[in-house]
């Protein structure tokens, strides 16, 4: 059954009246709750879009629906089976669908030929998973800027470049209330990514460097350590990831116990964008977090880990590494001294400003959402023209 919002969420999502709900835009998400962070970061932007064109969330997993309901005022629709999805689309007749990942179930939605399909992704990073032939299945692919365009053109053959639309990073226009208390200490954030779905896309430092990085940060004079791992690190079933994550948590707790005034803390839930404003430097892996920092905290140092110990590859594939200090097994022993030096003498500040332009063009904070809205509005209008609908006639099909 196709379901929507109801007070009794665990039992049912309540059946929507399709005559009442006619969203112009649907945000499609087919995965389970372990990946819902990909959708959650878009919800405030989609709620802003809903003020211009009506938006509904379409999900395939009931447990994901329960989580989504708790985070948005937008209608949440559930269609677990393909037949139900087809029926739902027939009832709603949406105009544009947006996708924040490349989940396998996306292709069941992409079968619908009466709406335009837009890939909006859930971040901007240099991970190999960011570029896939899946991009060719969408009518448009929203990217952050020049770096993403080059990444797609270098990684894919016969890609129609006109599909790539630069919008910046709308999620970074959101300014959540800072969660860290003010401190006179210099705050270093350790924000590792997860291990990915396969070896080629494994960039995490947790299993190879995690405890050593934390030990090094704690050795910096007058420091406050903040540990903010990727959400999937906290639920990882990979033994080395799970063990080192718990070891890091224990190290942070022990440091906080020994020096209560330092403010050392592990933040395992919540928005990392709310953590960043209170930090003076960040150690992270190849991930979207590093580029979020580059966009929002351009004036502050960044350190990138290299678990593969291939500096030249990192330099070529991860341009942000050119304006960062790279950490691998060969220099890990000197990280405490390097951190302390960069906090006092930031040698990469000018190069970070140039690199920010490479990734995000000239987009200023606040402008990405406007670009996103403009492009979606244009696609809604385009779809009506392509399908032969006259918006001035309240959706009536124009006869030939």
C-alpha positions in Angstrom: 0.0 0.0 0.0 1.1 3.5 -0.7 1.3 5.4 2.6 1.8 8.9 3.9 1.8 10.7 7.2 -0.1 9.5 10.2 0.1 9.9 13.9 0.7 6.2 14.4 3.9 6.0 12.4 5.1 2.5 13.4 1.8 1.0 12.2 1.3 3.0 9.0 2.1 6.2 7.3 -1.6 6.9 6.6 -3.0 7.0 3.1 -2.7 10.2 1.2 -5.5 11.6 -0.9 -3.8 11.9 -4.3 -6.3 14.6 -5.3 -5.0 16.8 -2.5 -1.3 16.0 -2.7 0.1 16.9 -6.1 3.8 17.7 -5.6 5.7 19.3 -8.4 9.0 17.8 -7.0 9.7 14.6 -5.3 12.9 13.8 -3.4 13.4 10.0 -4.0 15.4 7.9 -1.5 15.5 4.1 -1.8 18.0 3.1 0.9 17.8 1.9 4.5 18.3 4.2 7.6 22.0 3.6 7.7 22.3 6.0 4.8 19.6 8.4 5.6 22.2 11.1 6.6 22.5 11.6 2.9 18.9 12.8 2.7 18.7 14.5 6.0 21.2 17.2 5.0 19.0 18.2 2.1 15.7 18.5 4.0 16.0 22.2 5.0 16.8 23.0 1.4 13.9 21.0 0.1 11.6 22.7 2.7 12.8 26.0 1.2 12.0 24.7 -2.3 8.5 23.7 -1.0 7.7 27.4 -0.6 8.1 27.8 -4.4 7.1 24.3 -5.7 5.4 21.6 -3.6 7.8 18.9 -2.5 7.2 15.4 -1.2 9.6 12.7 0.0 9.3 9.3 -1.6 10.9 6.4 0.3 11.1 2.6 -0.2 12.1 1.5 3.3 9.6 1.7 6.2 12.3 2.2 8.8 13.7 5.0 6.8 10.3 6.5 6.7 10.0 6.5 10.5 13.3 8.5 10.7 12.4 10.9 8.0 9.1 11.7 9.6 11.0 12.9 12.7 13.1 15.4 10.7 10.8 17.2 8.3 7.4 18.8 7.8 7.3 17.7 4.2 4.9 14.8 3.2 6.6 11.5 3.5 5.4 8.7 1.1 6.2 5.1 1.3 6.2 2.7 -1.7 8.2 -0.5 -0.7 7.4 -2.5 -3.9 8.0 -1.5 -7.5 4.3 -1.9 -8.4 3.4 0.5 -5.5 6.0 3.0 -6.8 4.5 2.9 -10.3 1.0 3.4 -8.8 2.3 6.3 -6.7 3.8 8.1 -9.6 0.6 7.6 -11.7 -1.4 9.2 -8.9 1.0 12.1 -8.2 2.3 12.8 -11.7 5.3 14.8 -10.4 7.4 16.9 -12.6 10.9 16.7 -11.3 12.6 14.0 -9.1 15.8 14.7 -7.2 18.2 12.0 -6.0 20.8 12.5 -3.3 22.7 9.2 -4.0 23.2 6.5 -6.6 21.4 3.7 -4.8 20.5 0.7 -6.9 16.7 1.3 -6.4 17.1 4.7 -8.1 16.7 2.9 -11.4 13.2 1.8 -10.6 12.3 5.5 -10.3 14.3 6.5 -13.4 12.0 4.3 -15.5 9.3 6.9 -15.3 9.5 9.0 -18.5 7.0 11.7 -17.5 9.3 13.6 -15.1 12.8 15.0 -15.3 15.4 13.3 -13.1 18.1 15.3 -11.3 21.0 13.9 -9.4 21.9 16.4 -6.5 24.3 14.1 -4.5 24.9 14.5 -0.8 28.2 16.2 -0.7 31.2 17.3 -2.7 34.3 15.2 -2.4 37.2 13.6 -4.3 36.2 10.0 -3.5 36.1 7.8 -6.6 32.4 7.0 -5.8 31.6 10.6 -6.7 32.0 9.9 -10.4 30.0 7.0 -12.0 28.4 6.2 -15.3 25.2 6.4 -13.3 25.4 10.1 -14.0 24.4 9.5 -17.6 21.0 8.2 -16.5 19.9 11.5 -15.1 18.6 14.5 -17.1 20.8 16.8 -15.0 23.6 16.4 -12.5 24.0 19.2 -10.1 27.7 19.8 -9.1 29.5 22.2 -6.8 31.9 23.8 -9.3 34.9 23.4 -11.6 36.6 20.6 -9.7 33.5 18.4 -10.0 33.1 19.2 -13.7 36.7 18.2 -14.3 36.3 15.1 -12.2 33.3 13.9 -14.3 35.0 14.7 -17.6 38.2 12.9 -16.6 36.4 9.8 -15.2 33.7 9.2 -17.8 33.7 8.7 -21.5 31.1 10.3 -23.8 29.5 12.3 -21.0 27.3 15.2 -22.2 28.9 18.1 -20.3 25.7 20.2 -20.7 24.1 17.9 -18.1 26.5 19.2 -15.4 24.9 22.2 -13.6 27.1 24.2 -11.2 25.1 25.2 -8.1 27.7 25.3 -5.3 26.7 23.5 -2.0 23.2 24.5 -0.8 23.6 22.5 2.4 26.4 24.8 3.4 24.1 27.8 3.3 22.5 26.4 6.5 24.0 27.9 9.6 23.0 25.6 12.5 23.5 26.9 16.0 27.1 26.1 17.1 27.2 23.2 19.5 30.7 23.6 21.0 31.0 26.0 24.0 33.5 28.8 23.6 37.0 28.0 24.7 40.3 29.8 25.2 42.0 26.7 24.1 42.9 26.0 20.5 40.4 23.4 19.2 41.5 20.7 16.8 38.7 18.6 15.1 39.3 15.0 14.1 36.6 14.1 11.6 37.3 10.8 9.9 35.2 9.3 7.1 33.9 5.7 6.9 35.5 2.8 5.1 33.3 2.8 2.0 31.6 -0.1 0.3 34.8 -1.4 -1.4 38.6 -1.2 -1.1 38.8 1.3 -4.0 36.6 3.7 -2.1 38.2 3.3 1.3 39.7 6.5 2.6 39.2 6.2 6.3 42.0 6.8 8.8 40.2 5.2 11.8 41.7 1.7 11.4 45.2 2.7 10.4 45.9 6.1 12.1 42.9 6.9 14.4 44.3 6.4 17.9 47.7 7.8 16.9 46.1 11.0 15.5 44.1 11.4 18.7 47.3 10.9 20.8 49.1 13.5 18.6 46.3 16.1 19.0 46.2 15.6 22.7 49.9 16.4 22.8 49.5 19.9 21.4 49.9 22.5 24.1 46.7 24.3 25.2 44.5 22.1 23.0 40.9 21.0 23.0 40.2 17.8 21.0 36.9 17.2 19.3 36.2 13.8 17.7 33.4 13.8 15.2 33.4 10.6 13.1 31.2 9.9 10.1 27.9 8.4 11.2 28.7 5.1 9.6 31.9 4.8 11.6 29.8 4.6 14.7 27.9 1.6 13.3 30.6 -0.1 11.4 30.8 -3.9 11.5 34.4 -3.9 10.3 36.4 -5.1 13.3 39.4 -2.8 12.9 37.1 0.2 12.5 34.9 -0.7 15.4 37.8 -1.5 17.7 39.7 1.7 17.0 36.5 3.9 17.1 35.9 2.6 20.6 39.5 3.0 21.5 39.4 6.6 20.4 36.2 7.2 22.4 38.0 5.8 25.5 41.0 8.0 24.9 38.8 11.1 24.6 36.9 10.2 27.8 40.2 9.5 29.7 41.7 12.8 28.5 38.5 14.6 29.6 38.6 12.9 33.0 42.3 13.8 33.6 41.8 17.4 32.5 38.2 18.4 33.0 38.7 22.0 32.1 40.1 21.2 28.6 36.7 20.4 27.1 37.8 17.3 25.2 34.7 15.7 23.7 33.4 13.1 21.3 30.4 14.2 19.2 28.9 11.0 17.6 25.6 12.5 16.7 24.3 15.7 15.1 25.5 18.1 12.3 29.2 18.5 11.8 28.5 21.9 10.4 27.4 23.0 13.9 30.8 21.8 15.2 33.1 23.5 12.7 32.6 27.1 13.9 34.2 26.3 17.2 37.4 24.7 15.7 40.8 26.2 14.8 42.1 23.3 12.6 40.8 20.0 11.3 42.3 16.6 10.6 40.2 14.6 8.2 40.2 12.0 5.4 39.4 12.3 1.7 35.7 13.2 2.1 33.1 15.9 1.7 33.9 17.1 5.2 37.3 18.4 4.1 35.7 20.4 1.3 33.0 21.7 3.6 35.8 23.0 5.8 37.5 24.5 2.8 34.2 26.3 1.9 33.2 27.5 5.4 36.6 27.8 7.2 38.9 28.8 4.4 41.0 30.7 6.9 41.8 27.7 9.1 44.3 24.9 8.6 43.3 21.5 7.3 45.2 18.1 7.5 44.3 15.3 5.0 45.2 11.7 5.7 46.6 9.3 3.1 46.0 5.7 4.1 47.3 4.5 0.7 50.7 6.2 1.1 50.7 7.5 -2.4 51.3 11.2 -2.3 51.4 11.8 -6.1 48.1 10.0 -6.6 46.6 12.1 -3.8 47.9 15.3 -5.3 46.4 14.4 -8.7 43.0 13.0 -7.5 42.5 15.2 -4.5 43.4 18.8 -5.3 42.6 20.0 -1.8 45.6 18.0 -0.6 47.8 20.6 -2.4 46.8 23.3 0.1 46.8 21.0 3.2 49.4 19.0 5.2 49.1 15.3 4.3 49.4 12.7 7.0 50.6 9.2 6.4 52.6 6.6 8.2 55.9 8.3 7.3 55.2 11.5 9.2 52.6 10.5 11.8 55.2 10.6 14.5 55.7 14.4 14.0 52.0 15.3 13.9 52.0 17.0 17.3 54.7 19.4 16.3 53.2 20.0 12.9 49.8 20.8 14.4 51.3 23.2 16.9 53.3 24.9 14.2 50.3 25.3 11.8 48.2 26.7 14.6 50.9 29.4 15.0 52.1 29.8 11.4 49.5 28.9 8.8 51.6 28.5 5.6 48.7 27.3 3.3 46.2 30.1 3.9 46.6 31.8 0.5 46.6 28.5 -1.4 43.4 27.4 0.3 41.6 30.6 -0.9 42.6 29.7 -4.5 41.6 26.1 -4.0 38.2 27.1 -2.7 37.6 28.9 -6.0 38.6 25.7 -7.9 36.0 23.6 -6.0 33.2 26.2 -5.6 33.7 28.8 -8.3 32.9 32.3 -6.9 29.9 31.1 -5.0 29.5 32.9 -1.6 27.8 31.4 1.4 24.1 31.9 0.8 24.1 31.9 -3.0 24.0 28.1 -3.6 20.4 27.7 -2.4 19.3 30.5 -4.8 21.1 28.7 -7.6 19.4 25.4 -6.7 16.0 26.9 -6.5 16.5 28.7 -9.9 17.5 25.5 -11.6 14.7 23.4 -10.2 12.1 26.0 -11.0 13.4 26.1 -14.6 13.2 22.3 -14.8 9.6 22.3 -13.6 8.8 24.7 -16.3 10.8 22.7 -18.9 9.0 19.5 -18.0 5.6 21.2 -18.5 6.7 22.4 -21.9 8.0 19.0 -22.9 4.9 17.2 -21.8 2.6 19.7 -23.4 1.2 21.2 -20.3 0.1 24.8 -20.0 0.7 25.9 -16.4 -1.7 28.9 -16.9 -4.5 26.4 -17.5 -3.9 24.6 -14.2 -2.1 21.6 -15.7 -4.3 21.0 -18.7 -2.7 19.3 -21.6 -2.5 21.5 -24.6 -4.0 19.9 -27.7 -2.2 19.8 -31.0 
